[in-house]
């Protein structure tokens, strides 16, 4: 193989695909980036078998061919060549020659045939959304995915398409986030559990908010194409939690409150509460105001916020971080907090556009 390409294009492509390079593996080939020059393109691919990212850039291909370079070393090297025209060639043996200006370098390579074969025939089911809507859905759910390995099914977000409505659900045992959005088009009803890592990588690739994003699913795989980049991910297999059974439908107390005032108060209370690993913020809900307080070895915070409230007074406590995770991802000016007792989950929603629901389990307190 032999080609000439722009150094900045090459460095950018390596940076994109390197997110899928395996960092913990006993198989050295998975630490590599597959390079294939064909036609007038150079195609770079990396995979850890769970996530695959492929990026295509323009190149002056003098001889078609393919090889596999060590991802980290190759990436670090070409990053220093962003202002150069770069020639890559592998004519024989197990070395790649890199020429730039009046200089050259050589790197060890792996046989291309050892690199995993990538299946891009994924088209059984699909849905389409604007890129901005997809970003918003991920932002409002992925933070609630579990991060530990004890329940792998919860390390992903459920995407459920039913009658043209996408419902995205994430939960970790302490909170649950549910977002609904009408899709622009789709193949019908289906479900998929998408790893949180995959969702984060997709959003990093999105650049044009008004453009459409097509998400294709087949069996245990997902694929998206964004410009000259293709991302393929393995889905999480298994039965997701029956989330509809978790959401309460009746409440004793309903509170309507200004979101920004609530954020400001919780952030101040959290300064004191952070010395406690549970970051406990106490809410004393009364008819005309919400009393927010926290205490620790550092000190004490006590504030009142005006509210509209229907129902009974209640004293309840939450992890302050979990509250802020929700409040900072909703766009509405006012939110509702729906409560039953100090030990029952709180359900929060925007006051107007109620397509974003957050359930939070309280922290038990004495008195």
N, C-alpha and C positions, 0 to 999 in steps of 0.2 A: 504494500500500500504506500501511496505517496500523495501528499496534498499540501496546499498552502491556504492558510486562513488568517483572519484578523485576530490578533492576540487578545483584544478586549472581548470579542465574541466568544473565543475559546475559554477564557477565564470565567466569564459569566455563566457559560454552559456547564463548566465543571462545578462551579459553586451550586448551581441548581440541582444537578443530579447527585451531588455528594451527600445530600440529606438522606439518601437511601443506601449509602455505603455502610456496610456492617462494621461496627466497631468492636463487637464481641463475637468472634467466630473461630472455629477450629479449621475452617475452610478458607485458605488465603485468597481464593478466587473471588470471594464475596467482599473482600477489601478493595477490589479492583473496579475500574471504570472501563466498560467495553467501548471501543472506538471502531466505527465502521464507516468507511467512505464509499459512497455509491452515487452515481449521477453527478450532480453538482452540490452534494450535501455531505456533511460529516454528522453522523448520529452518535450521540454519547448516551450510554445507558448504565445505570447502577441499580443494584437490587440486594436486599438482605433476605429475600424470598417472601417476606411479609409485605414489603413496600418496594415498588419499582418506579423509577423516574427516568424518562427518556427525553432528551432535548436534541433538536435538529438545528444546525447552523449552516450557513452558506460556506462553500469552500471551492477552491479550484482543484478539482481532483485530477491528478496526473496518472494515478494507478489505483484502481479499486482494491479494497482489501479490508482486513479487520485484525484487531489485536486487543489485548487487555492490559492496561497500565495500573500500577498501584495508585489508588485514588488519592490518598493524603499527600504523598510525595509529588505526584504529578500536579495536583491542585496547587500546592505551595509553590512549585516551580513556575507554572504558567502565569500565576498571579503577578510574577515579576516581569512578565512579557506583555503587559496590556497595551503598551505603546508600539509594539512591534508587529511586523508581518511574520508569521510563524510557519515554518515548513516541518511537517511530520512525515517521517518515512520509516518503513520497516520492509526491507527488501528480502532479507533472509536472517536466519539465526533467531535469537531471542532478545534482541535489543531494538529499541525505538530511538531513532536519531531525531533530535530537535535542532533545527537551524534557525537562527535569528540574527539580523545584521550580518556581521562578519564572523559570527561565533557559532559554535555547535556544542551539543551535549548528548549524552546517551543514557538511556534508562532500560533496566531489565523489564521484560514484559512476560505475560502468561499466554499460553495457547488459547486462541479465541474459542476453540471447540469445547473448552472446559467451562465456559461461562454458561449459566443457566439459560435455557430457552424461555422466552417470554411470550405468553399467549395474549394476543390483543383482540381476539375474537370474542368480545364481550358485548352483547347487544340484545339479550333476551328481554330485559326490562329497562325502562329509562324514565327520567323526568327532567324537565327544563325549568330553570329559574333565572332571573336576572342575577348577575354576579353579586350585586349589592345586597340582594335579599338572602342569598346563600351565606354571605359573610355575616349578616345580622343573625341568622339562625344559629350558626356555629358559635358566634360570640355569646349568645344567650343560653347556650346549653353545655358547651364542652367543658366549662369550668366545674360543672357538677359531676363529671365522670370520675369514677374511682381511679386511684393511682397505684394501689397495692395489688398484689397478685392473688389475694385470697379468693376473690370472685372475678375471674377474668371477663365474664359477660358484662360487668359493669364498667370495664375500661373502654367501652365504646358507647356510641349514641345510637339509639333506635331511630331509624327513618322509616316511617310507616305511611304509605300512600293509600288513601281510600277515598274514592269518588272525587278525585281531583284535589284533595287536600293533603298536604304533607304535614304530618305531626312528628316533630323531633323531640326525643325524650332522653334525658340523662339523669342518673341518680347514683349516689355513693353510700346510701345508708343513713346519711344525716340530712340530706336535702335532695330535692328533685326539681328539675326545670323542664317545663313543657312549652313548646312553641308550635303554633299552627300557622300555615301559610298556603295559599292557593297556588298550585303550580301552573305554569303557562301551557304546558303540554306534558303528556305522559303515556305510558303503554297500558295503564290499568292499575289494579290494586296489587301491592306487594310490600314486603318488609325486608329491611337489611340492617344489621348492626355494624356500624362503621367505627373502626378504632379512632380514639380521640387524636392520636398522632397523625392519622391520615387526614382528618378534617383540618387540623392545624396546617399541614403541609399544603393542602389545596388552597386554603385562604391566602397563604403566602404567595401563591402563583397568580392570584387574581389581581388584575390591574385596571380593567375597564368596567366600571360599575354598571353601565347600561347594557353591556353585552350579555348574551345568553350563555349560561353554563349548562351543558348536558351531562348528566350523571347516569352512566350505564351500569347495570348490574346483571350478573349471570352466575347462578349457583353460589359459589363462595368468593366471588371476585367483583371488584368495582373498578371502573375506569372513567377518567375524565380527560378531555383534550382541551388545552388552553393555548391557543396560538400554536407555537412550534413545540410545545411541551405536552407529553402524555404522562399521566400518573395512573398507576395500577396498584391496587391494594387488595390484600386478602381480607375478607370480612370475618367477623367473629361469629363462630357457629354456636348454636344453642338456642334455648328459649329465653326471651327477655322477661323481666319482671312484669307481671300484669299490673301496669301502672294505674289503670283506671280504678282498680279496686283500692288503691292507696289514697286517692284524693277524696277528702270529705266533701259532702254536698250541703250539709246544714251547719250553721254556726250560731253561737249564742251572742257573740260580740263582733261588731263591724266598725272598723276605724278607717276614716278617710284623712289623709295627711299629705302635706307638701313634701315631695321627695327630697328636694335639695336641703330643706331644713333638717330632715331626718338624717341625711348623709352627714351633714356638718356636725350634728350632735353626736352621732355614733362615732365619727372619727375622733372627736375630742375625748369621748369616754374611752375609746380604745387605746389612747396614749397611756392611760393609767392601767387599763385592763390587760394590756399585752404582756405584762410580767407574769400573768397566769396563762398557762398553756391553752386553756379553754377560751380565753379572751371573753369573759362573761360580761354581757351588758344586760342590765335589769330594766324591764319595762313595767311601769305601774300605770295601767290604763284606767283613766277616770272620765267622767262625763264631759269635761271641757278641755282637758289637757292630758298629754302623755308625759309622765315623769321618766326620764332616762338617767340611769345612774350606774356607776362602776366603782369598785374599790379594790385596792391591793396594798402591798407593802409600800408602794410608791406614794399613794395618796387616794383621793376621793373626788369624784365628779358627780354633780347633781344638777340636772337641767329640766325645764318644762317647755313643751312645745304645744301650741294650740292645735286641737283636732276637732273633727266632727265624729261623734260616736253614737252608735245605737246598740243597746243591749246592756249587759252587766259589766261592772268593773272587774278587772282581772290583773293579776301580777304574774309575769312570765319572764323568762330570761333566755337569751340566745348567744351563740358565738358571733361576736361582732363582725369578724371577717366574712362569715357566711351571709350575713345581712348585706354587707357592702357589695359582695359579688353580684347579688341580684340588683340592688338599687342603682349601681353604676352601669348596668347594661340595659336599663329600660329608658326609653326616650320621653315618657310621659311626665307631666308636671306634678300630677297627683297620683297616689297609689292607695289601694285599699288593703288593710290587714284584717283577715278573718280568723277569729279565735273561738275556742271552746273552753279550754281549761289550761292551767299551768303545765300540764303534762301532755296535752294533745298538740299535734302539728299545727302550725300557723300556715295559712294559705294567703299569698300575696299576689295581687294583680294590678296592672295599670287601671286607673279609674275609667278611662274611655275605651281604648283599644285593648280588649281583654283577651288577646290571643297569646299572651305571655304569662304563664302561671308558674309560681314558685312555691314549693312546699318546703318548710323548714321545721325540723324537729327541735323542740326547746331543750335547754339545759336545766336540769333539776337543781333547785336551790332550796335552802332552808329559810322559811319565813318570808 
